[in-house]
Amino acid sequence: MAIRDDSWPGQEQHALDWLIMRATMRTAVRQQTLVMAQRSRRLSGDKETFDMPQDDYGYEKSDWLFIGPSEINGFGLFSRKTIASGGVVGRLGGAIRRTANKRTIQIDRDRHLCSDFIDFVNHNCRPSAYVRVESETIVLNAISEISSETSEISIDYNCSEYSLAESFMCRCCRKANHVAGYRYLIETNQKDYLLRIRRFTLSHLLQMAEEVGTTLPKAKSH
């Protein structure tokens, strides 16, 4: 938070106290979410898993989605039933924010859906699902068949974020890719990547790119 030169005495401390309070509240919500999840833990084979309870942001509880150990990063999202290619994996609602953070998904140019459970949808450069926006919710759809219990449900963050709040190096490829959002792919001229993900990229990201004069690669005709 920027403090102006004409700030009144004590404003700096007030701003710091406010930031600490927000961070403490966020940590408490996160801990409460994990406590709820731990209450519904179970063993699946030799792996410890837990169901996804409904959170304070309005997650639509599913009887088949669960969280388990991920080969990509920490914990990930899985399904107890096989989901065919094109099928609906699940739906996620939540609070709408004007700014992005690492727990949001961009549903419009200046609106971001916030939910603690987004943490468990890991990035993959070759994902098993993609995001579709319906009003103020997102729907996860399977790109390829998602096998029961074993296939992690992942998305490509470059398809759902114009600029990530926090970029990172992917953990899914032998040579790690820098994941920073759709804008970064354009700025670094990654035409093959852009062409591959175009049909899964949210429409407002395409519009934002075109508004700044970017010529996007066209799909090849067959």
Helices and strands as residue ranges (DSSP letters): H 11-39, E 41-44, E 47-51, E 65-69, E 75-79, E 88-92, E 95-97, E 104-108, E 111-114, G 116-120, E 129-134, E 137-142, G 157-159, E 168-169, E 178-179, H 182-187, H 191-197, G 198-200, H 203-211
